Amino acid sequence: MDLELNDRVVIVTGAAAGIGQATARLLTAEGAVVVGVDRDDVESGLGQEGSAIRADLTDATSAPRITETVMTRYGRIDGLVNNAGGLRLHSGFLAISEEHWLDAFQLNFHAARRMSHAALPPLLEGDGGSMVHLASESARLPAVFNPDYAAAKLALLSMSKSLATEFTPQGVRSNVVSPGMTRTPLYDRPGGFGDQIAEALGTDRENAIDQVMTTIRPLLTRRMGKPDDVARVIAYLISPLSSQVTAAEWVVDGGALPQI
């Protein structure tokens, strides 16, 4: 299917790995000009026309600098994928410090809020644009171990609907994709999410992940999703083909078909 993305300029945050990297590669393969943003180097998947910007999105000055750089390079912005995010597991609500709460909202909500605020003026100047925000199933199903992360993602859901209400009549859409468990490097890096789950459950990483999928938060598909599963939904929502879809939350559970 031709997603009609040729030469459309799309910013993807958190593009160095995982869902962001898969999305950047897919959009590039579909003909988009992708600007990958990450605090780590974005080393591949952007093609000849795309480019990378290294930035820490928890820095309030980053978003306007990023959009200014993109406008200088390409003269337009047609899409924004607010994918950057992350979480740290806790033993419970009382173990979450003030700093943890503030950090969770900085990365998982305020980074997307600032990028949306900075990108909206050039998006409105174009011939129709799209914003896609990456939330999480945790926004609807918070757990004992991640109430700070879940709260930040729920705020992101609310913001997206507010943006859709205000800006869809002006030609800029806003949608949310809420992935279920997705096997990204977050799970597999040493000390990452997989090891944290394993420590909490008193077992090894693979057995811990299997327990989560089958018992703690069972998946209908009986498998974890892959970054490419989520990237396909994001690419469709960025595409002009989805011009009639807005204010929706698309849930991707273990690679299942998206549902509104």
RAKACOR-V393604 format. One record per residue. N is the residue number from 1. SS is DSSP state (~ for helix, > for strand, _ for the rest). PHI is phi in radians with two decimals (NA if undefined). BURIAL is # if it has 16 or more other ideal C-beta (glycine too) atoms within 10 Angstrom, else .. Layout:
n=(N N)
ss=(SS SS)
phi=(PHI PHI)
burial=(BURIAL BURIAL)
This chain:
n=(1 2 3 4 5 6 7 8 9 10 11 12 13 14 15 16 17 18 19 20 21 22 23 24 25 26 27 28 29 30 31 32 33 34 35 36 37 38 39 40 41 42 43 44 45 46 47 48 49 50 51 52 53 54 55 56 57 58 59 60 61 62 63 64 65 66 67 68 69 70 71 72 73 74 75 76 77 78 79 80 81 82 83 84 85 86 87 88 89 90 91 92 93 94 95 96 97 98 99 100 101 102 103 104 105 106 107 108 109 110 111 112 113 114 115 116 117 118 119 120 121 122 123 124 125 126 127 128 129 130 131 132 133 134 135 136 137 138 139 140 141 142 143 144 145 146 147 148 149 150 151 152 153 154 155 156 157 158 159 160 161 162 163 164 165 166 167 168 169 170 171 172 173 174 175 176 177 178 179 180 181 182 183 184 185 186 187 188 189 190 191 192 193 194 195 196 197 198 199 200 201 202 203 204 205 206 207 208 209 210 211 212 213 214 215 216 217 218 219 220 221 222 223 224 225 226 227 228 229 230 231 232 233 234 235 236 237 238 239 240 241 242 243 244 245 246 247 248 249 250 251 252 253 254 255 256 257 258 259 260)
ss=(_ _ _ _ _ _ _ _ > > > > > _ _ _ _ ~ ~ ~ ~ ~ ~ ~ ~ ~ ~ ~ ~ _ _ _ > > > > > > _ _ _ _ _ _ _ _ _ _ _ _ > > > > _ _ _ _ _ _ _ ~ ~ ~ ~ ~ ~ ~ ~ ~ ~ ~ ~ ~ _ _ _ _ > > > > _ _ _ _ _ _ _ _ _ _ ~ ~ ~ _ _ ~ ~ ~ ~ ~ ~ ~ ~ ~ ~ ~ ~ ~ ~ ~ ~ ~ ~ ~ ~ ~ ~ ~ ~ ~ ~ ~ ~ _ _ _ > > > > > > _ _ ~ ~ ~ _ _ _ _ _ _ _ ~ ~ ~ ~ ~ ~ ~ ~ ~ ~ ~ ~ ~ ~ ~ ~ ~ ~ ~ ~ ~ ~ ~ ~ _ > > > > > > > > _ _ > _ _ ~ ~ ~ ~ _ _ _ _ ~ ~ ~ ~ ~ ~ ~ ~ ~ _ _ _ ~ ~ ~ ~ ~ ~ ~ ~ ~ ~ ~ ~ _ _ _ _ _ _ _ _ > _ ~ ~ ~ ~ ~ ~ ~ ~ ~ ~ ~ ~ _ ~ ~ ~ _ _ _ _ _ _ > > > > _ _ _ _ _ _ > _)
phi=(NA -1.47 -1.47 1.01 -1.85 -0.96 1.18 -1.36 -1.61 -2.23 -1.59 -2.14 -1.58 1.12 -1.57 -1.38 -2.80 1.08 -1.09 -1.10 -1.13 -1.08 -1.17 -1.05 -1.16 -1.17 -1.08 -1.09 -1.09 -1.50 1.79 -1.29 -1.69 -1.79 -1.87 -1.57 -2.00 -2.88 -1.39 -1.77 -1.17 -1.63 -1.69 -2.74 1.60 -1.82 1.17 -1.36 -1.57 -1.30 -2.70 -2.15 -2.22 -1.60 -2.75 -1.72 -1.29 -1.39 -1.46 -1.08 -1.52 -1.22 -1.04 -1.11 -1.17 -1.13 -1.14 -1.11 -1.10 -1.12 -1.15 -1.15 -1.29 -2.10 1.38 -2.87 -2.38 -1.93 -2.75 -2.41 -1.96 -1.52 -1.80 -1.00 3.13 3.06 -2.53 -2.27 -1.33 -2.24 -1.37 2.82 -1.00 -1.23 -1.54 -1.61 -1.42 -1.00 -1.10 -1.08 -1.07 -1.13 -1.10 -1.07 -1.30 -1.02 -1.41 -1.66 -2.20 -1.14 -1.05 -1.21 -1.07 -1.17 -1.12 -1.11 -1.10 -1.31 -1.48 -1.05 -0.97 -1.19 -1.09 -1.22 -1.33 -1.47 -1.79 2.02 -2.36 -2.53 -2.00 -2.20 -1.97 -1.63 -1.70 -2.94 -1.05 -1.11 -1.07 -1.71 -2.25 -1.12 -2.04 -1.01 -1.53 -2.52 -1.11 -1.22 -1.09 -1.07 -1.13 -1.13 -1.23 -1.16 -1.08 -1.13 -1.02 -1.10 -1.07 -1.05 -1.18 -1.11 -1.10 -1.08 -1.08 -1.41 -1.86 -1.02 -1.08 -1.71 1.78 -2.08 -1.59 -2.47 -2.37 -2.11 -1.97 -2.00 -1.25 -1.38 -1.04 -2.27 -1.38 -1.87 -1.01 -1.00 -1.41 -1.80 -1.22 -0.96 1.39 -1.40 -1.03 -1.06 -1.17 -1.18 -1.11 -1.05 -1.12 -1.13 -1.65 1.22 -2.57 -1.50 -1.05 -1.15 -1.17 -1.11 -1.11 -1.10 -1.11 -1.10 -1.17 -1.78 -2.20 -1.25 -2.43 -1.08 -1.73 -1.07 -1.47 1.09 -2.60 -1.30 -1.26 -2.03 -0.91 -1.11 -1.04 -1.28 -1.04 -1.15 -1.19 -1.06 -1.05 -1.11 -1.23 -1.28 -1.19 -1.04 -1.09 -1.70 -1.09 -1.68 -1.86 -2.73 1.08 -1.68 -1.95 -1.72 -1.79 -2.01 -1.91 1.06 1.55 -1.19 -1.09 -1.14 -2.27 -1.51)
burial=(. . # . # . . # # # # # # # # # # # # # # # # # # # # # . # . # # # # # # # . . . # . . # # # . . # # # # . # . # # . . . # # . . # # . . # # . . # . # # # # # # # # # # . # . # # . . . . . # . . . . . . # # # # # # # # # # # # # # . # # # . # # . . . . . # # # # # # # # # # # . . # . . # # # # # # # # # # # # # . # # # . # # . . # . . . . # # # # # # # # # # # # # . # # . . . . . # # # # # # . . . . . . # . . # # . . # # . . . . . # . . . . # # # # . # # # # # # # # # # # # . # . . # # # # # # # # # # # . . # . .)
